[in-house]
Amino acid sequence: MIIQNPSAFYLLFGALLILLLHFLRSRERRREVSALSLWEGLPGDPQSKAARLRQHIDPLLLLQLGVLLALAFALTQPLLRIPQRSISRLAIVIDGSASMRSKTNNGASRYQEAVEEAVAALDRYPADETIIIQFSEHPRLLAHLDESSELESILRSSSPTWYGDGTAEGLLTMFGSAGGIGQFDRIVVLSDQTLMGLPPQTEMILFDEGDNVGITAFSVRQNTADPGVSTFVEILNATEGFVNTQIRISDGENQTTLALMLPPSAVDQYTIHFPNSRGSVFTATLDYPDDLDGDNKRYFALDRPIDVRVFWIGERNRYLTAALWASVPVTEVGDIASADLVIVNQRQVPSIEQGVVLLIQSAMDRVLTLGELREAGDIVVRSPNHSLLRSVDAANFRFRQISEAQFEVPVETLLETDGFPVLAEYSDPQRRLVVLMADLMNTNLPVTVDFPILMRNLVNELVRIPAELSFQSPEVGEFISLQGRGIVRSLTDAQDQPVPYSKPLLTVSPQEPGIYTLTTDRGAFAITVNSPASETVFKGTSQLIPGYTEVKRSERLYPLWPILVGIAVLLLLIETYLYIGLNGPLRRST
């Protein structure tokens, strides 16, 4: 309690005057009696002095002293300290970058621990207004100043992003949208990196639990002289010990593996040759269980279409098209020179001197002449180890009729019936011919599970259009241009779900790593997006950074004099009532 005018206590000396007047006032009262002789000779009042003193202290005296006391305290202008329920404004800044996905020793992620600490901060600093900022390379407001009722629910329902770390400058800009950072009495920052340049009312809590080994760079280059590709991989071992692991490079069909021994707290780079690869989209996977899985896999796509460009000669067969689509996207082209695969269905064609050609009961000049039709018996596998028959069970194939063939070039028979070729192959340095000696509609191939596998084997061995040199793969949060690949028709993610993009600008900013498919009028292209390499490196220590200004809980000074004046008035009213009752007409009549 605060007394602003202590000199008013001198009014309490007035109590002496009240007491003096009270005791001087006679307590004897004149009363009319029939005769005084009745009292003659009676002894005096036997009451003790204490009893006489108590007789002089009556309720009216106490009420008068109470009124004096209440008025004296009121004139001192007392103020009562009442702690305020909250501070004025609180800001919770929780790091939502990809590294906050790292697991800690108790099995929870850094982000989950930061959420629990943020909830505790809400109890520690109850505020009239609170904002919550999810901080990353692309910060956003989780809760505005007017959303103070569901703060805990908002925190617990949030999740970390795949974005990179934010900067102190970006955080200050974010605070500018809320009136400026100086408007907040307390700022609680929960992160795995130290932010410098924040005001003194900032409390920073850091998290660094969890070991990590991750891929920080991955690129692929198509070999110009030799077949296949060469890959470049950079790996960071952020632990304090040696790590025995392996790296796997896959193009979706084939893969190559390299065993590694990574030194502690070091970055190693490797060049891995992949001679049997014919793919366009590649994945590098680090086989090491650590506390952050997001950087154990990175993607890369060569700058060329991922779809197979098919040129048809003859009637199109929907079953064959479906079998091709089961492996890769297929685009029909009208120019044989731009085709990856030429399909000739029941036609006589001139000799095709380069490329890959699938002949279905068709003849080609200087290569193949068709003879008479004959009934087909059981299928016999002549080349079980051929790449076209990999994982194919030819025993399921049934043929009603086949055409007898006269080859003018040496071929390798893969399947035959009754000594006649059913499936054969011819190849030279410029071309590859695959010959099927039956009409598809006179076989059971369209309804077997092995036919799509056969077509997949054919597609996987296509020699694709050479890719331009490109060593960059975008990261989450970057703006990617969709221009230069034709008229955009769709953009989908790895689950074939549509991905929104800016149609006026033809740009997209993916929010998750993975392989995206861009479909245009010129074919399908793969866009690979990786988690930020910077998130593999963890900074900070788990401690409370000292030096911030302690926030003192604000207090309210409540004036007590109105209450005291009210008490004095009430006592005066009670005294008046009692006085009238003791000395008024009602008392005299008795």
C-alpha positions as CSV (number, residue, x, y, z in Angstrom):
1,M,0.0,0.0,0.0
2,I,1.2,3.5,-0.8
3,I,0.3,6.5,1.4
4,Q,0.4,9.7,-0.6
5,N,-0.5,12.2,2.2
6,P,0.8,10.8,5.5
7,S,0.4,14.2,7.3
8,A,-3.4,13.5,7.4
9,F,-2.8,11.0,10.2
10,Y,-2.5,14.1,12.5
11,L,-6.3,14.2,12.4
12,L,-6.3,11.1,14.6
13,F,-5.5,13.4,17.5
14,G,-9.1,14.6,17.1
15,A,-10.0,11.3,18.9
16,L,-8.7,12.8,22.1
17,L,-11.2,15.7,21.8
18,I,-14.0,13.2,21.1
19,L,-13.1,11.2,24.2
20,L,-12.8,14.3,26.4
21,L,-16.2,15.6,25.4
22,H,-17.7,12.2,25.8
23,F,-16.4,11.7,29.4
24,L,-17.3,15.3,30.4
25,R,-20.8,14.8,29.2
26,S,-22.9,13.7,32.2
27,R,-24.3,10.3,32.1
28,E,-27.0,11.2,34.8
29,R,-30.4,12.0,33.5
30,R,-33.2,13.9,35.2
31,R,-36.2,11.8,35.9
32,E,-39.6,12.6,37.6
33,V,-40.4,10.5,40.7
34,S,-43.2,10.6,43.3
35,A,-40.9,11.5,46.2
36,L,-37.3,11.8,47.1
37,S,-37.7,10.3,50.5
38,L,-37.7,6.9,49.0
39,W,-34.0,7.3,48.3
40,E,-32.9,8.8,51.5
41,G,-30.4,6.8,53.5
42,L,-29.5,4.4,50.6
43,P,-25.8,3.6,50.2
44,G,-23.8,4.8,47.2
45,D,-23.4,2.9,43.9
46,P,-21.3,-0.1,44.6
47,Q,-20.0,-0.4,41.0
48,S,-16.2,-0.4,40.5
49,K,-14.4,2.1,38.6
50,A,-13.9,-0.4,35.7
51,A,-17.7,-0.9,35.5
52,R,-18.2,2.9,35.6
53,L,-15.7,3.2,32.7
54,R,-17.5,0.6,30.6
55,Q,-20.7,2.5,31.2
56,H,-19.2,5.6,29.6
57,I,-18.1,3.6,26.5
58,D,-21.2,3.3,24.4
59,P,-21.8,2.4,20.7
60,L,-22.1,6.1,19.8
61,L,-18.6,6.7,20.9
62,L,-17.2,3.8,18.9
63,L,-19.1,5.0,15.8
64,Q,-17.7,8.5,16.1
65,L,-14.2,7.2,16.5
66,G,-14.7,5.0,13.4
67,V,-15.9,7.9,11.4
68,L,-12.8,9.9,12.4
69,L,-10.5,7.0,11.6
70,A,-12.1,6.5,8.2
71,L,-11.9,10.1,7.2
72,A,-8.3,10.4,8.4
73,F,-7.3,7.4,6.2
74,A,-9.2,8.8,3.3
75,L,-7.4,12.1,3.5
76,T,-4.0,10.3,3.4
77,Q,-5.0,9.2,-0.2
78,P,-3.9,5.5,0.2
79,L,-3.2,3.5,-3.0
80,L,-3.3,-0.3,-3.1
81,R,-0.8,-2.2,-5.3
82,I,-2.7,-4.7,-7.4
83,P,-0.5,-6.9,-9.8
84,Q,-1.7,-6.8,-13.3
85,R,-3.0,-10.0,-14.8
86,S,-0.6,-9.7,-17.8
87,I,2.0,-7.8,-19.7
88,S,0.8,-5.7,-22.6
89,R,2.2,-7.5,-25.7
90,L,4.0,-10.9,-26.2
91,A,5.6,-12.3,-29.3
92,I,6.3,-16.0,-29.7
93,V,8.8,-16.8,-32.6
94,I,9.1,-20.5,-33.3
95,D,11.6,-21.8,-35.9
96,G,9.8,-23.7,-38.6
97,S,12.8,-24.5,-40.8
98,A,13.6,-28.1,-42.0
99,S,16.3,-28.7,-39.4
100,M,13.6,-28.4,-36.7
101,R,12.4,-31.8,-37.9
102,S,15.4,-33.4,-36.3
103,K,14.7,-35.9,-33.5
104,T,15.9,-35.3,-30.0
105,N,17.0,-37.7,-27.3
106,N,13.5,-38.2,-26.0
107,G,12.2,-39.1,-29.5
108,A,10.3,-35.9,-30.1
109,S,11.4,-33.5,-32.8
110,R,13.0,-30.2,-32.1
111,Y,9.9,-28.5,-33.3
112,Q,7.7,-30.4,-30.9
113,E,10.0,-29.4,-28.0
114,A,9.9,-25.8,-29.1
115,V,6.1,-26.0,-29.2
116,E,6.0,-27.2,-25.6
117,E,8.4,-24.4,-24.6
118,A,6.2,-21.9,-26.4
119,V,3.1,-23.1,-24.5
120,A,5.1,-22.7,-21.2
121,A,6.0,-19.2,-22.3
122,L,2.3,-18.4,-22.7
123,D,1.8,-19.3,-19.1
124,R,5.0,-17.6,-18.0
125,Y,4.1,-14.3,-19.7
126,P,0.3,-14.0,-19.9
127,A,-0.3,-11.0,-22.1
128,D,-3.2,-8.9,-23.2
129,E,-2.1,-9.4,-26.9
130,T,0.0,-12.1,-28.4
131,I,1.3,-12.9,-31.8
132,I,2.9,-16.2,-33.0
133,I,5.4,-16.2,-35.9
134,Q,6.6,-19.3,-37.6
135,F,10.1,-18.3,-38.6
136,S,11.9,-19.6,-41.7
137,E,13.1,-18.4,-45.0
138,H,9.5,-17.6,-45.7
139,P,8.1,-16.5,-42.3
140,R,4.3,-16.3,-41.6
141,L,2.0,-15.3,-38.9
142,L,0.3,-18.3,-37.1
143,A,-1.7,-16.0,-34.8
144,H,-2.5,-12.3,-35.0
145,L,-2.8,-9.9,-32.1
146,D,-6.6,-10.4,-32.1
147,E,-6.4,-14.2,-31.9
148,S,-5.7,-14.7,-28.2
149,S,-8.2,-17.4,-27.4
150,E,-6.8,-20.4,-29.2
151,L,-3.0,-19.8,-29.0
152,E,-2.1,-23.2,-27.5
153,S,-4.3,-25.0,-30.1
154,I,-2.7,-23.0,-32.9
155,L,0.8,-23.9,-31.7
156,R,0.1,-27.6,-31.3
157,S,-1.6,-27.9,-34.7
158,S,1.3,-26.3,-36.5
159,S,4.2,-28.3,-38.1
160,P,7.6,-27.5,-39.4
161,T,8.2,-26.6,-43.0
162,W,10.9,-27.7,-45.5
163,Y,12.2,-24.1,-45.9
164,G,15.7,-23.0,-44.9
165,D,16.6,-20.8,-42.0
166,G,15.4,-17.2,-41.8
167,T,17.5,-14.2,-40.9
168,A,17.2,-11.5,-38.2
169,E,16.5,-8.9,-40.9
170,G,13.6,-11.0,-42.2
171,L,12.2,-11.3,-38.6
172,L,12.4,-7.6,-38.1
173,T,10.5,-7.0,-41.3
174,M,7.9,-9.5,-40.1
175,F,7.5,-7.5,-36.9
176,G,7.0,-4.4,-39.0
177,S,3.6,-5.7,-40.1
178,A,2.6,-5.9,-36.4
179,G,3.5,-2.3,-35.5
180,G,7.2,-2.8,-35.0
181,I,9.3,-4.9,-32.7
182,G,9.5,-2.2,-30.0
183,Q,5.7,-2.6,-29.3
184,F,6.4,-5.9,-27.5
185,D,7.3,-6.3,-23.8
186,R,8.7,-9.7,-24.3
187,I,9.9,-11.7,-27.4
188,V,10.5,-15.4,-27.0
189,V,12.5,-16.9,-29.8
190,L,12.8,-20.8,-30.0
191,S,15.2,-22.0,-32.7
192,D,18.3,-24.1,-33.4
193,Q,20.2,-21.0,-34.6
194,T,21.3,-17.9,-32.8
195,L,19.8,-14.6,-34.1
196,M,21.8,-11.5,-33.5
197,G,20.7,-7.9,-33.5
198,L,17.4,-8.4,-31.7
199,P,16.2,-6.0,-28.9
200,P,17.1,-6.6,-25.2
201,Q,13.6,-7.8,-24.3
202,T,14.3,-10.9,-26.4
203,E,14.5,-14.3,-24.7
204,M,16.2,-16.9,-27.0
205,I,16.0,-20.6,-26.3
206,L,18.1,-22.9,-28.6
207,F,17.8,-26.6,-29.4
208,D,20.6,-28.7,-30.8
209,E,19.9,-32.3,-29.8
210,G,20.3,-34.9,-32.5
211,D,23.0,-36.3,-34.7
212,N,22.9,-35.9,-38.4
213,V,24.6,-37.2,-41.6
214,G,23.2,-35.8,-44.8
215,I,23.7,-35.2,-48.5
216,T,24.4,-31.6,-49.2
217,A,24.9,-31.7,-53.0
218,F,23.9,-34.1,-55.8
219,S,24.2,-33.6,-59.6
220,V,24.3,-35.9,-62.7
221,R,26.0,-35.4,-66.0
222,Q,25.4,-37.5,-69.1
223,N,28.6,-38.9,-70.5
224,T,29.4,-37.7,-74.0
225,A,31.8,-40.5,-75.1
226,D,30.9,-43.4,-72.8
227,P,27.5,-44.8,-72.1
228,G,25.6,-43.9,-69.0
229,V,26.1,-40.9,-66.6
230,S,28.5,-39.6,-64.0
231,T,27.1,-38.5,-60.6
232,F,28.6,-36.1,-58.1
233,V,27.7,-36.4,-54.4
234,E,28.7,-34.3,-51.4
235,I,28.1,-35.7,-47.9
236,L,28.4,-34.0,-44.5
237,N,29.1,-36.0,-41.4
238,A,28.0,-33.6,-38.6
239,T,28.7,-36.2,-35.8
240,E,31.8,-36.6,-33.6
241,G,32.6,-40.1,-34.8
242,F,33.4,-42.1,-37.9
243,V,30.4,-43.2,-39.9
244,N,30.3,-46.4,-41.9
245,T,27.5,-46.2,-44.5
246,Q,26.8,-46.4,-48.3
247,I,25.3,-44.2,-51.0
248,R,22.8,-45.6,-53.6
249,I,22.3,-43.9,-56.9
250,S,19.1,-44.9,-58.8
251,D,17.5,-43.9,-62.0
252,G,14.2,-45.7,-61.2
253,E,15.2,-48.9,-62.9
254,N,18.9,-49.5,-62.3
255,Q,21.1,-48.5,-59.4
256,T,24.7,-48.4,-58.3
257,T,26.1,-48.4,-54.7
258,L,29.3,-47.1,-53.1
259,A,30.4,-48.0,-49.6
260,L,31.7,-45.1,-47.6
261,M,33.7,-44.4,-44.4
262,L,33.0,-40.8,-43.4
263,P,35.4,-39.0,-41.0
264,P,33.8,-37.0,-38.1
265,S,32.8,-33.3,-38.6
266,A,33.8,-33.3,-42.2
267,V,32.5,-32.9,-45.8
268,D,33.4,-35.5,-48.4
269,Q,32.8,-35.4,-52.2
270,Y,32.5,-38.4,-54.5
271,T,32.2,-38.9,-58.2
272,I,30.3,-42.1,-59.0
273,H,30.0,-43.6,-62.5
274,F,26.7,-45.1,-63.5
275,P,27.5,-46.7,-66.9
276,N,24.3,-48.8,-67.3
277,S,21.9,-45.9,-66.6
278,R,19.5,-44.7,-69.4
279,G,17.1,-42.8,-67.2
280,S,16.4,-39.1,-66.8
281,V,15.5,-38.8,-63.1
282,F,17.9,-39.8,-60.4
283,T,17.8,-40.3,-56.6
284,A,20.8,-40.4,-54.2
285,T,20.0,-42.2,-51.0
286,L,22.2,-42.3,-47.9
287,D,21.7,-45.5,-46.0
288,Y,22.3,-44.2,-42.5
289,P,19.8,-43.9,-39.7
290,D,20.2,-40.5,-38.1
291,D,17.9,-37.9,-36.4
292,L,17.0,-36.0,-39.6
293,D,15.8,-38.2,-42.5
294,G,14.9,-35.3,-44.8
295,D,18.5,-34.8,-46.0
296,N,19.3,-38.5,-46.5
297,K,17.8,-38.3,-50.0
298,R,18.3,-35.9,-52.9
299,Y,17.0,-35.8,-56.4
300,F,18.3,-34.7,-59.8
301,A,16.7,-34.6,-63.3
302,L,18.5,-34.3,-66.6
303,D,17.2,-31.4,-68.7
304,R,15.2,-33.5,-71.2
305,P,11.7,-34.9,-71.5
306,I,10.9,-38.0,-69.4
307,D,8.2,-39.2,-71.7
308,V,8.7,-41.6,-74.5
309,R,8.1,-40.1,-77.9
310,V,6.3,-42.6,-80.1
311,F,5.8,-42.4,-83.9
312,W,3.1,-44.8,-85.1
313,I,3.0,-46.5,-88.5
314,G,-0.2,-48.4,-89.1
315,E,-3.2,-48.8,-86.8
316,R,-2.8,-47.6,-83.2
317,N,-3.3,-50.3,-80.6
318,R,-4.7,-49.1,-77.2
319,Y,-3.5,-52.1,-75.3
320,L,0.1,-51.5,-76.4
321,T,-0.3,-47.8,-75.6
322,A,-1.6,-48.7,-72.1
323,A,1.4,-51.1,-71.6
324,L,3.8,-48.3,-72.5
325,W,2.0,-45.8,-70.2
326,A,2.4,-48.3,-67.3
327,S,6.1,-47.6,-67.4
328,V,6.5,-43.9,-68.5
329,P,4.5,-41.1,-70.0
330,V,4.0,-41.5,-73.7
331,T,3.7,-38.7,-76.2
332,E,2.8,-39.3,-79.9
333,V,4.8,-37.3,-82.3
334,G,4.3,-36.7,-86.0
335,D,8.0,-36.7,-87.0
336,I,9.9,-40.0,-87.1
337,A,13.2,-38.1,-86.6
338,S,12.1,-36.9,-83.2
339,A,10.8,-40.2,-82.0
340,D,12.4,-42.4,-79.3
341,L,10.4,-45.4,-80.5
342,V,8.8,-46.2,-83.8
343,I,6.0,-48.7,-83.8
344,V,5.0,-50.4,-87.0
345,N,1.7,-52.3,-86.7
346,Q,0.8,-54.7,-89.6
347,R,2.5,-52.6,-92.4
348,Q,5.1,-53.0,-95.0
349,V,7.7,-50.2,-94.6
350,P,11.0,-49.2,-96.1
351,S,14.1,-49.8,-94.2
352,I,14.5,-47.6,-91.2
353,E,18.2,-47.1,-90.7
354,Q,18.4,-45.6,-87.2
355,G,16.6,-45.6,-83.9
356,V,14.5,-48.2,-82.1
357,V,11.7,-49.9,-84.0
358,L,9.0,-52.3,-82.8
359,L,7.7,-54.4,-85.7
360,I,4.3,-56.1,-85.0
361,Q,3.5,-58.6,-87.7
362,S,5.1,-56.1,-90.2
363,A,7.7,-56.4,-92.9
364,M,10.7,-54.1,-93.6
365,D,12.7,-53.8,-96.8
366,R,16.1,-55.5,-96.7
367,V,15.4,-56.8,-93.2
368,L,12.3,-59.0,-93.0
369,T,9.7,-60.6,-95.3
370,L,6.5,-62.1,-94.0
371,G,5.3,-65.5,-95.1
372,E,2.1,-67.4,-94.5
373,L,0.1,-67.6,-91.3
374,R,0.4,-70.8,-89.2
375,E,-1.1,-72.1,-86.0
376,A,1.1,-71.5,-83.0
377,G,2.0,-74.1,-80.4
378,D,3.6,-73.7,-77.0
379,I,6.0,-70.9,-76.4
380,V,9.6,-71.8,-75.8
381,V,12.1,-69.4,-74.3
382,R,15.4,-69.4,-76.3
383,S,17.2,-66.5,-74.5
384,P,16.0,-66.5,-70.9
385,N,18.8,-64.0,-69.8
386,H,18.0,-61.4,-72.4
387,S,17.2,-57.9,-71.0
388,L,13.8,-57.8,-72.7
389,L,12.7,-60.9,-70.8
390,R,13.9,-59.7,-67.4
391,S,11.1,-60.6,-64.9
392,V,8.9,-61.9,-67.7
393,D,7.2,-65.3,-67.4
394,A,6.7,-66.2,-71.0
395,A,4.9,-69.4,-70.0
396,N,1.8,-67.3,-69.6
397,F,1.8,-66.2,-73.3
398,R,-0.7,-67.7,-75.7
399,F,-0.6,-67.2,-79.5
400,R,-3.4,-68.3,-81.9
401,Q,-1.4,-67.6,-85.2
402,I,2.0,-66.3,-86.2
403,S,3.5,-65.3,-89.5
404,E,6.4,-67.2,-90.9
405,A,9.3,-64.9,-91.4
406,Q,12.4,-64.8,-93.7
407,F,15.1,-62.6,-92.2
408,E,17.8,-61.0,-94.4
409,V,19.8,-59.9,-91.3
410,P,21.1,-62.1,-88.4
411,V,18.6,-61.9,-85.5
412,E,18.6,-63.3,-82.0
413,T,15.4,-65.4,-81.3
414,L,14.0,-64.8,-77.8
415,L,10.8,-66.7,-78.1
416,E,9.8,-69.4,-80.6
417,T,7.0,-71.9,-81.3
418,D,7.5,-75.1,-83.3
419,G,10.9,-73.9,-84.4
420,F,9.6,-70.5,-85.8
421,P,10.6,-67.2,-84.2
422,V,7.8,-65.4,-82.2
423,L,9.9,-62.6,-80.7
424,A,13.3,-61.7,-82.1
425,E,15.8,-58.8,-82.0
426,Y,18.3,-57.3,-84.4
427,S,20.8,-54.5,-83.5
428,D,23.7,-52.7,-85.1
429,P,25.4,-49.4,-84.1
430,Q,22.6,-47.3,-85.6
431,R,19.4,-49.1,-84.9
432,R,17.6,-51.7,-82.9
433,L,14.7,-53.8,-84.3
434,V,12.4,-55.8,-82.1
435,V,10.1,-58.1,-84.1
436,L,6.8,-59.7,-82.9
437,M,5.5,-62.1,-85.4
438,A,1.8,-62.1,-84.3
439,D,-1.1,-59.7,-84.3
440,L,-1.6,-58.6,-80.7
441,M,-5.4,-59.2,-81.0
442,N,-4.7,-62.9,-81.8
443,T,-2.7,-63.3,-78.5
444,N,-3.5,-63.1,-74.8
445,L,-0.7,-60.5,-74.3
446,P,-3.0,-57.5,-73.7
447,V,-4.6,-59.3,-70.7
448,T,-1.4,-60.6,-69.0
449,V,0.7,-58.9,-66.4
450,D,3.9,-59.8,-68.2
451,F,3.1,-57.7,-71.3
452,P,3.6,-54.3,-69.5
453,I,6.8,-55.7,-68.0
454,L,8.0,-56.6,-71.5
455,M,7.2,-53.1,-72.7
456,R,8.9,-51.6,-69.6
457,N,12.1,-53.5,-70.4
458,L,12.0,-52.2,-73.9
459,V,11.5,-48.6,-72.8
460,N,14.2,-48.7,-70.2
461,E,16.8,-49.6,-72.9
462,L,15.9,-46.7,-75.2
463,V,18.7,-44.4,-76.0
464,R,17.2,-41.1,-75.0
465,I,17.8,-37.6,-76.5
466,P,21.0,-36.2,-75.0
467,A,20.5,-33.8,-72.1
468,E,22.0,-30.3,-71.9
469,L,24.6,-29.8,-69.3
470,S,22.9,-28.8,-66.0
471,F,24.2,-29.2,-62.5
472,Q,21.6,-27.3,-60.5
473,S,18.6,-28.7,-58.7
474,P,16.3,-26.2,-57.0
475,E,15.6,-26.3,-53.3
476,V,12.3,-25.9,-51.4
477,G,11.2,-22.3,-51.3
478,E,12.9,-21.2,-54.5
479,F,10.9,-19.9,-57.4
480,I,11.2,-22.2,-60.4
481,S,10.4,-21.1,-63.9
482,L,8.2,-23.3,-66.0
483,Q,9.0,-21.5,-69.3
484,G,11.0,-22.9,-72.2
485,R,9.3,-26.4,-72.2
486,G,6.2,-25.6,-74.2
487,I,2.6,-24.8,-73.4
488,V,2.0,-25.9,-69.8
489,R,-0.9,-28.4,-69.4
490,S,-0.4,-29.6,-65.8
491,L,2.0,-29.8,-62.9
492,T,1.7,-32.7,-60.5
493,D,3.6,-34.1,-57.5
494,A,4.9,-37.6,-56.8
495,Q,1.4,-38.7,-55.8
496,D,0.0,-37.3,-59.1
497,Q,-1.8,-34.6,-57.2
498,P,-2.1,-31.2,-59.0
499,V,0.3,-28.5,-57.7
500,P,-0.8,-24.8,-57.9
501,Y,1.5,-22.5,-59.8
502,S,1.4,-18.9,-61.1
503,K,-0.1,-19.0,-64.5
504,P,0.7,-15.3,-65.4
505,L,4.3,-15.7,-64.4
506,L,4.7,-19.4,-65.1
507,T,6.6,-20.0,-61.8
508,V,6.1,-22.4,-58.9
509,S,7.6,-22.4,-55.4
510,P,7.3,-26.0,-54.1
511,Q,6.8,-26.5,-50.4
512,E,8.1,-30.0,-50.1
513,P,11.1,-31.9,-51.6
514,G,10.3,-34.6,-54.3
515,I,9.9,-35.2,-58.0
516,Y,7.3,-33.1,-59.8
517,T,6.0,-33.7,-63.3
518,L,5.4,-30.9,-65.7
519,T,3.3,-31.9,-68.7
520,T,3.4,-29.6,-71.8
521,D,2.5,-29.9,-75.5
522,R,6.2,-30.9,-76.0
523,G,6.1,-33.8,-73.6
524,A,6.6,-34.5,-69.9
525,F,9.5,-33.1,-67.9
526,A,10.7,-33.9,-64.4
527,I,11.3,-31.1,-61.9
528,T,13.3,-32.3,-58.8
529,V,13.2,-30.3,-55.6
530,N,15.5,-30.9,-52.6
531,S,15.5,-29.8,-49.0
532,P,17.8,-26.9,-48.3
533,A,21.4,-28.0,-48.0
534,S,22.0,-25.4,-45.3
535,E,19.6,-27.3,-43.0
536,T,22.1,-30.2,-42.8
537,V,24.4,-28.0,-40.7
538,F,23.1,-27.4,-37.2
539,K,24.1,-24.4,-35.1
540,G,23.6,-23.4,-31.5
541,T,23.7,-24.8,-28.1
542,S,20.9,-25.8,-25.7
543,Q,20.9,-22.9,-23.3
544,L,19.2,-19.7,-22.3
545,I,21.1,-16.9,-23.8
546,P,21.9,-14.4,-21.0
547,G,21.8,-10.6,-21.2
548,Y,18.1,-10.1,-22.0
549,T,16.2,-7.5,-20.0
550,E,14.0,-9.0,-17.3
551,V,10.3,-8.1,-17.8
552,K,8.7,-6.9,-14.6
553,R,5.1,-7.6,-14.3
554,S,3.2,-4.3,-14.4
555,E,1.1,-3.2,-11.4
556,R,-2.0,-1.2,-11.0
557,L,-2.4,1.4,-8.1
558,Y,-6.0,1.3,-6.9
559,P,-7.1,4.4,-4.8
560,L,-8.8,3.5,-1.5
561,W,-10.1,6.9,-0.4
562,P,-13.6,6.5,-2.0
563,I,-14.1,3.3,-0.1
564,L,-13.0,4.9,3.2
565,V,-15.3,7.9,2.6
566,G,-18.1,5.5,2.0
567,I,-17.4,3.7,5.3
568,A,-17.4,7.1,7.2
569,V,-20.8,8.1,5.7
570,L,-22.2,4.7,6.6
571,L,-21.0,5.0,10.2
572,L,-22.5,8.5,10.5
573,L,-25.8,7.2,9.3
574,I,-25.7,4.3,11.9
575,E,-24.8,6.8,14.6
576,T,-27.6,9.1,13.7
577,Y,-30.1,6.3,13.8
578,L,-28.9,5.1,17.2
579,Y,-28.9,8.6,18.6
580,I,-32.5,9.3,17.5
581,G,-33.5,5.9,19.0
582,L,-31.9,6.7,22.4
583,N,-32.9,10.4,22.7
584,G,-35.9,10.9,20.4
585,P,-39.6,11.0,21.1
586,L,-39.8,7.2,21.2
587,R,-37.3,7.1,24.1
588,R,-38.9,10.0,26.0
589,S,-42.3,8.4,25.8
590,T,-41.1,5.4,27.8
